Amino acid sequence: MKYALLICDDEQVSPSNEELAADPVHQAWQADLDRRGARLTGMRLRPIVDSTTVRVRDGETLVSDGPFAETKDFVGGIVVVECANLDEAIEIAAGHPYARWGGVEIRPIWE
């Protein structure tokens, strides 16, 4: 089954791509995925200051900078894993480095 892991973090403490690649916890997470044979695709999103939100209300397109919600945690990346079941997806999400200071929301994908 496929699950989307929405990687949520506080951009104030989010590491750079270089720091993340050198992080032993992140390397261990990648090794765990390899050991499980869990297929992985994903990408990291640019900071919220680069985002744009689009809404259509009464036929008018409204464009604003940034996200709509005022919250400290934002979706910073999306990872799609193919694994056996929700229990395994939870184990994979718990091992993600961002789970230590942010959160990882798991969503099953319609297939």
Secondary structure, 3 states (H helix, E strand, C coil): CEEEEEEEECCCCCCCHHHHHHCHHHHHHHHHHHHHCCEEEEEECCCHHHCEEEEEECCEEEEEECCCCCCCCEEEEEEEEECCCHHHHHHHHHHCHHHHCCEEEEEECCC
